[in-house]
Amino acid sequence: MANELHYGDRIHLQNLYQGDGGYLDVNGGASAAQKNAGGIYDVSAAWGKDRDGNSSRWQFFDVSSSPQDGLVRLNDTVQLWNTYANRGGFLETDHESSASGARYDVDTNAYSNRGNSNVAFRKVLPAT
């Protein structure tokens, strides 16, 4: 099927806020606290795809899927690797956010599962 998503595929992630909330993108260095835990880049939403090179390209990696046929499915646990400069890092949740209404800050990290704490794992869920 042409619209299937396979592990290893590179994608853009568009936010649906008001029809176009931007693209998930690495932008600038991680904060000092994030760097102390392996953080590489800050993550935000950019107006367009690939604001800077491959800054908004993400590659899927499988953590758990059944059957193991290389397809990404709803409820799979995945990791997302940013391809910026060939070392964009794994998308992770890091530190509580000071932004109004936000829960945690997000950055990319060199470690795939820093501290075995699942901060870089994502679950694929349907948009409602």
C-alpha positions in Angstrom: 0.0 0.0 0.0 1.5 3.4 -1.1 0.4 5.3 2.1 2.0 2.9 4.6 4.5 4.3 7.0 7.5 2.1 7.6 10.1 2.2 10.4 13.1 4.2 9.1 10.9 6.5 6.9 11.5 10.2 7.2 8.5 12.4 7.7 7.4 15.9 8.6 5.1 16.4 11.6 2.6 19.2 11.1 0.6 20.6 14.0 -3.1 21.0 13.3 -3.7 24.1 15.4 -5.9 26.5 13.4 -5.3 24.4 10.3 -1.5 24.9 10.2 0.3 25.2 13.6 3.7 24.7 12.0 6.1 21.8 11.7 8.0 20.1 14.6 11.5 21.5 14.2 14.8 21.8 15.9 15.8 25.4 16.4 18.8 26.6 18.4 20.7 24.8 21.1 19.3 23.0 24.1 19.2 24.9 27.4 22.1 24.6 29.9 20.0 22.2 32.0 19.1 20.1 28.9 22.8 20.0 27.8 23.8 18.6 31.2 21.6 15.6 30.4 22.8 15.1 26.8 20.4 17.6 25.2 21.4 18.9 21.7 18.7 21.2 20.2 15.6 23.0 21.4 12.4 21.9 19.7 9.6 24.2 18.5 7.1 24.6 15.7 8.4 26.3 12.6 6.2 28.1 9.9 7.5 25.9 7.1 9.1 22.6 6.4 12.9 22.4 6.8 13.4 25.9 8.0 17.1 25.2 8.1 18.3 22.2 6.0 16.6 19.0 7.4 15.5 20.8 10.7 12.0 19.4 10.5 12.6 15.9 9.2 12.1 13.1 11.6 12.9 9.4 11.2 10.8 6.7 12.9 12.5 3.9 15.0 10.5 1.0 16.4 10.4 0.2 20.1 7.5 -2.2 20.1 5.2 -3.4 17.3 3.2 -6.5 16.5 3.5 -8.1 14.0 7.1 -7.3 13.4 6.8 -6.4 9.7 8.4 -3.0 9.7 5.1 -1.1 9.5 4.1 1.7 11.9 0.7 1.1 13.5 -1.6 2.8 16.0 -0.5 2.1 19.6 3.1 1.3 18.5 5.8 2.7 20.7 8.3 4.6 18.6 11.2 7.0 18.8 11.8 9.9 16.5 15.3 10.9 15.4 15.8 14.4 13.9 18.0 14.4 10.8 19.3 17.9 11.0 23.1 18.0 10.3 23.0 14.2 10.5 23.0 14.4 14.3 19.7 16.1 15.3 19.1 13.6 18.2 16.1 11.8 19.6 13.0 13.7 20.5 12.6 13.7 24.2 10.6 15.3 27.0 12.9 17.2 29.5 12.2 19.3 32.6 9.0 20.9 33.6 8.1 23.9 31.4 7.6 27.4 32.7 5.3 28.2 29.7 1.7 28.9 30.6 -0.4 25.7 30.1 2.6 23.6 29.1 3.7 20.5 31.0 7.3 19.8 29.9 9.9 21.3 27.6 11.0 19.2 24.6 14.4 18.9 23.1 16.5 16.4 21.2 19.0 14.3 23.0 22.0 12.2 22.0 20.8 9.3 24.1 18.0 7.0 22.9 16.6 6.4 26.4 18.3 8.7 28.8 18.3 7.1 32.3 15.9 4.4 31.2 13.1 6.8 31.9 11.1 6.5 28.6 11.6 10.3 27.9 12.3 9.6 24.2 9.4 7.1 23.7 6.2 8.1 21.9 3.0 6.2 21.4 1.3 6.5 17.9 -2.3 7.6 18.5 -5.1 8.7 16.2 -5.8 12.4 15.9 -9.3 13.2 17.0 
